[in-house]
């Protein structure tokens, strides 16, 4: 847990608070009231004056102010330092008219907490130098005490909620088990996920064992985020495009459903109000998305840019909120075209049960002016 140093927080945030230890969190929050509830209204299917909009990876490399911080601190130091994670989370909120913030962290803090080394290498991305190459390596994994091992994420969420002063809601997140398994087996990102998919066919029992172990950690991690102040949770199944419908049902949907049910059950047991949950299975087929809607119970389904909005709305039904889904590369178009594409996207999805976003994370060199045009276009309808 972090040292409670007021001067350190003053350097980064416009508020001064004392963060309590874990067991004091729920009684000491007293968060400021929420001023912009468009996101939560859209989740509930309530009318909104404007469609809410935020962007995946909105806190990060495309912002010059983030790059300045990265010159002084390595990536995981920022993640593990609540004052720095808070500052980076707030940067896009200061610059743009977003309707939500998302805590700055990384999905790979889960493998780290389970005992694996993760390095962030310039020009390469995340690298796990000792991947799981066969089932015997599962013995290397530990079951962490999430509140201790990942408490810095909770502290960052609590601090950020205070510093936001109720301007917009704060989203917490995690990687989904299959996506995390992919990194843990491949040793990093992959264009094929061949080794991870090899496990699914060659070591199916060990694959389920690994996925279950990750799922248990993820559930505790998300509950901790809600206890710390997260107002919505998103589960990133970023490697959904490597699974056909059969594999999605066996190795993704099963655990996504467990996460949704497990988080809700634990929050009920703790007498903590429920928060909405989003699943974003990038690249999943519409058949898989239909299974997800029918069986998992998520409040929001994220769509990548390959999904036709009208077909998604028709097949997924009127009782689930959809999120997405402009191609991140569309931000390289002219500002006028970005504006028009964003407005047309809203008209296609409709203003009811809809959250505007890109179809995946924003790219590092996306023009700032295009982000502004995207947000303005969404809000113009």
C-alpha positions in Angstrom: 0.0 0.0 0.0 1.1 3.5 -0.7 2.5 6.0 1.9 -0.1 8.6 2.8 1.9 11.6 1.7 -0.2 14.7 1.0 2.5 16.6 -0.7 3.0 13.8 -3.2 -0.7 13.9 -4.1 -0.7 17.7 -4.4 1.9 17.5 -7.1 -0.5 15.6 -9.4 -4.1 16.2 -8.3 -6.3 19.2 -7.5 -7.4 17.7 -4.3 -5.8 16.7 -1.0 -7.1 13.6 0.7 -5.8 11.0 3.1 -6.2 7.5 1.7 -7.0 5.0 4.4 -5.8 1.4 4.6 -8.0 -1.2 2.9 -10.3 -2.0 5.8 -11.2 1.7 6.2 -12.0 2.4 2.5 -15.7 1.9 2.5 -16.4 4.1 5.5 -14.1 6.9 4.5 -14.9 7.4 0.8 -17.5 10.2 0.9 -17.1 10.7 -2.8 -18.4 13.9 -4.4 -21.8 13.5 -6.1 -21.8 12.6 -9.8 -22.6 15.6 -12.1 -22.6 13.8 -15.5 -24.5 10.5 -15.4 -25.1 10.1 -19.2 -23.0 6.9 -19.2 -25.0 5.3 -16.4 -28.3 6.4 -17.8 -27.4 4.9 -21.2 -26.5 1.6 -19.4 -29.9 1.5 -17.7 -31.8 2.4 -20.9 -32.9 5.8 -19.7 -33.2 8.8 -22.0 -30.0 10.9 -22.5 -29.7 14.5 -23.7 -26.5 13.5 -25.6 -25.0 10.0 -26.3 -22.2 9.4 -23.8 -18.7 9.0 -25.3 -15.4 7.8 -24.1 -12.4 6.1 -25.9 -10.5 3.0 -25.0 -6.9 3.9 -24.1 -8.0 7.6 -23.9 -5.4 8.0 -21.1 -2.1 7.2 -22.8 0.4 7.5 -25.6 -1.5 9.8 -28.0 -1.4 12.6 -25.4 1.7 14.8 -25.2 1.3 15.3 -21.5 1.4 11.5 -21.0 4.5 11.3 -23.0 6.1 13.9 -20.8 5.4 11.7 -17.8 6.8 8.6 -19.6 10.1 10.4 -20.0 10.5 10.4 -16.3 8.8 7.1 -15.3 8.6 3.6 -16.8 5.2 2.2 -17.6 4.6 -0.1 -14.7 5.9 2.5 -12.2 3.1 4.8 -13.4 0.6 1.9 -12.9 1.9 1.2 -9.4 2.1 4.8 -8.2 -1.5 5.9 -7.4 -0.6 9.6 -7.8 0.8 9.1 -11.2 -2.0 6.7 -12.3 -4.5 9.3 -11.1 -2.8 12.1 -13.0 -2.7 10.1 -16.2 -6.3 9.2 -15.8 -7.3 12.8 -15.4 -5.3 14.1 -18.4 -7.9 13.3 -21.1 -10.7 14.5 -18.9 -9.1 17.9 -18.6 -8.5 18.1 -22.4 -11.7 16.6 -23.9 -15.4 16.6 -23.3 -15.6 12.9 -22.4 -18.5 11.4 -20.5 -16.4 8.9 -18.6 -12.9 8.3 -17.3 -11.1 4.9 -17.1 -8.4 4.2 -14.6 -4.9 4.1 -16.0 -3.6 0.6 -15.5 -2.8 -2.5 -17.6 -4.5 -5.9 -18.0 -1.1 -7.6 -17.4 -1.1 -6.7 -13.7 -3.0 -9.9 -13.2 -0.2 -12.2 -14.5 2.3 -10.1 -12.4 0.2 -10.7 -9.3 0.1 -14.4 -10.1 3.9 -14.5 -10.0 4.9 -13.9 -13.6 7.4 -11.2 -14.7 6.1 -8.7 -17.3 8.3 -6.2 -19.0 7.2 -3.3 -21.2 9.8 -3.0 -24.0 10.0 0.0 -26.2 8.9 -0.8 -29.8 7.9 -4.3 -28.8 5.2 -4.0 -26.1 4.7 -6.4 -23.2 7.1 -9.3 -22.9 6.8 -12.2 -20.4 10.3 -13.6 -20.5 9.3 -16.9 -18.8 6.0 -18.0 -20.4 4.0 -21.1 -19.5 5.2 -23.6 -22.1 3.6 -26.7 -20.7 1.1 -27.7 -17.9 3.9 -28.3 -15.4 4.5 -24.6 -15.4 1.1 -24.0 -13.8 2.8 -24.9 -10.5 4.8 -21.6 -10.8 1.6 -19.6 -10.5 0.5 -18.2 -7.1 -3.0 -17.2 -5.9 -2.4 -13.6 -4.7 -4.1 -11.7 -2.0 -5.5 -9.2 -4.4 -6.1 -6.5 -1.8 -2.4 -6.5 -1.0 -0.8 -7.3 -4.3 -3.0 -5.1 -6.4 -4.0 -2.6 -3.8 -2.2 0.2 -5.6 -4.9 0.0 -8.3 -7.6 0.4 -5.6 -5.7 3.3 -4.2 -5.5 4.9 -7.6 -9.2 4.5 -8.1 -10.1 6.0 -4.8 -7.8 9.0 -5.3 -9.1 9.5 -8.8 -12.7 9.4 -7.7 -11.9 12.2 -5.3 -9.9 14.2 -7.8 -12.6 13.9 -10.5 -15.0 15.8 -8.1 -17.9 14.0 -9.7 -17.3 15.4 -13.2 -17.7 12.0 -14.9 -18.0 8.4 -13.7 -14.8 6.3 -13.3 -14.5 2.9 -15.1 -12.4 0.0 -13.7 -11.3 -2.9 -15.9 -9.5 -6.2 -16.3 -8.4 -8.5 -19.1 -10.6 -11.5 -19.6 -9.1 -15.0 -18.8 -8.6 -16.2 -22.4 -6.8 -12.9 -23.3 -4.6 -13.1 -20.2 -3.9 -16.8 -20.9 -2.7 -15.8 -24.4 0.0 -13.5 -23.0 1.0 -16.0 -20.3 1.5 -18.8 -22.8 2.8 -16.8 -25.8 5.1 -14.7 -23.7 3.7 -11.5 -25.3 1.4 -10.3 -28.0 0.9 -12.5 -31.1 -0.6 -12.2 -34.6 -1.8 -15.8 -34.4 -2.0 -16.9 -30.8 -0.8 -20.3 -32.1 0.8 -21.5 -28.9 -2.2 -20.5 -26.8 -4.6 -22.2 -29.3 -2.3 -25.2 -29.2 -3.0 -25.4 -25.5 -6.8 -25.4 -26.1 -6.6 -28.4 -28.3 -3.6 -30.3 -26.9 -4.0 -29.5 -23.2 -7.7 -28.8 -22.7 -7.8 -29.8 -19.1 -4.8 -27.7 -18.2 -6.3 -24.8 -20.2 -9.4 -24.9 -18.1 -7.3 -25.1 -15.0 -5.4 -22.0 -16.0 -8.5 -20.1 -17.1 -10.3 -21.0 -13.8 -7.3 -19.8 -11.8 -7.2 -16.5 -13.7 -11.0 -16.1 -13.3 -10.8 -16.5 -9.5 -8.2 -13.7 -9.3 -10.2 -11.5 -11.8 -13.3 -11.7 -9.7 -11.6 -10.6 -6.5 -9.7 -7.9 -8.5 -13.0 -6.4 -9.8 -14.7 -6.5 -6.5 -11.7 -4.7 -5.0 -12.1 -2.0 -7.7 -15.8 -1.5 -6.9 -15.0 -1.3 -3.2 -12.4 1.4 -4.1 -14.8 3.5 -6.1 -15.2 2.1 -9.6 -18.6 3.0 -11.0 -18.6 0.6 -14.0 -16.4 -2.4 -14.9 -15.2 -3.5 -18.3 -13.8 -6.9 -19.1 -11.5 -6.8 -22.2 -11.5 -10.0 -24.2 -9.0 -8.5 -26.6 -8.1 -11.8 -28.2 -11.7 -12.9 -29.0 -10.9 -12.8 -32.7 -8.7 -16.0 -32.4 -11.7 -18.1 -31.2 -14.4 -19.6 -33.4 -17.8 -20.1 -32.0 -17.0 -23.5 -30.5 -13.8 -22.3 -28.8 -15.5 -19.1 -27.7 -18.2 -21.0 -25.9 -15.8 -23.4 -24.2 -12.9 -21.2 -23.3 -14.2 -17.6 -23.2 -17.9 -17.4 -22.5 -17.8 -19.9 -19.7 -15.4 -17.7 -17.7 -16.9 -14.3 -18.8 -20.2 -15.6 -17.3 -18.5 -16.7 -14.1 -16.9 -13.3 -13.7 -20.2 -11.4 -14.1 -22.0 -13.8 -11.7 -19.1 -14.0 -9.2 -18.6 -10.2 -8.9 -22.4 -9.6 -8.4 -22.5 -12.4 -5.8 -19.6 -11.1 -3.8 -20.9 -7.5 -3.9 -24.3 -8.8 -2.6 -22.5 -10.7 0.2 -20.6 -7.5 1.1 -23.8 -5.4 1.0 -22.2 -3.2 -1.7 -24.4 -1.7 -4.5 -24.0 -3.4 -7.9 -22.3 -1.6 -10.7 -22.8 -2.1 -14.4 -20.5 -4.5 -16.2 -19.3 -4.4 -19.9 -17.9 -7.3 -21.9 -15.8 -6.4 -24.9 -14.9 -9.5 -26.9 -13.0 -8.0 -29.8 -13.4 -9.9 -33.0 -16.0 -12.2 -31.7 -18.6 -13.4 -34.3 -22.2 -12.2 -34.1 -23.1 -15.8 -33.2 -20.7 -15.6 -30.2 -22.0 -12.2 -29.3 -25.6 -13.6 -29.3 -24.4 -16.3 -26.9 -22.8 -13.7 -24.7 -26.0 -11.6 -24.5 -28.2 -14.6 -23.9 -26.1 -16.4 -21.3 -23.8 -14.0 -19.5 -25.9 -11.2 -18.0 -23.6 -8.3 -18.9 -25.2 -4.9 -19.0 -23.1 -3.6 -22.0 -21.6 -5.3 -24.9 -18.7 -3.7 -26.7 -18.4 -4.1 -30.5 -15.3 -3.8 -32.6 -15.2 -1.9 -35.9 -15.9 -5.0 -38.0 -19.4 -5.4 -36.7 -22.3 -3.8 -38.5 -24.3 -1.6 -36.0 -27.7 -2.3 -37.5 -27.2 -6.0 -37.7 -25.8 -6.1 -34.1 -28.8 -4.2 -32.8 -31.2 -6.5 -34.6 -29.6 -9.7 -33.5 -28.6 -8.7 -29.9 -32.0 -7.2 -29.1 -33.2 -4.0 -27.4 -32.5 -4.9 -23.8 -28.7 -4.7 -23.8 -26.6 -1.5 -24.2 -24.2 -1.5 -27.1 -20.8 0.3 -27.1 -18.5 1.2 -30.0 -17.5 1.0 -32.7 -15.8 3.4 -35.1 -12.6 2.1 -36.7 -9.6 3.7 -34.8 -7.9 4.3 -38.1 -10.8 6.5 -39.2 -9.3 9.2 -36.9 -6.7 9.7 -39.7 -9.4 11.1 -42.0 -10.0 14.8 -42.1 -11.6 16.5 -39.1 -14.8 17.1 -41.1 -15.0 13.5 -42.1 -14.3 12.2 -38.6 -17.1 14.5 -37.3 -19.6 13.2 -39.9 -18.6 9.6 -39.3 -19.2 10.0 -35.6 -22.6 11.6 -36.1 -23.6 8.9 -38.6 -22.5 6.2 -36.2 -24.8 7.6 -33.5 -27.7 7.8 -36.0 -27.2 4.2 -37.0 -27.0 2.9 -33.4 -29.7 5.2 -32.1 -29.6 7.2 -28.9 -31.2 4.6 -26.7 -29.0 2.1 -24.9 -25.9 3.2 -26.7 -22.4 4.4 -25.7 -20.1 5.8 -28.4 -16.5 4.6 -28.5 -14.0 3.4 -31.0 -14.0 -0.3 -32.1 -10.7 -0.8 -30.2 -8.1 1.4 -28.4 -6.9 4.7 -29.9 -3.6 4.5 -31.7 -0.6 6.3 -30.4 -0.3 8.8 -33.3 -4.0 9.6 -33.6 -4.4 13.4 -34.2 -5.7 15.3 -31.2 -7.9 17.4 -33.5 -9.6 14.2 -34.8 -10.4 13.1 -31.2 -12.1 16.5 -30.6 -14.0 16.1 -33.9 -15.1 12.6 -32.9 -16.4 13.7 -29.6 -18.1 16.8 -31.1 -19.7 14.6 -33.8 -21.1 12.2 -31.2 -22.5 15.0 -29.1 -24.0 16.8 -32.1 -26.8 14.3 -32.7 
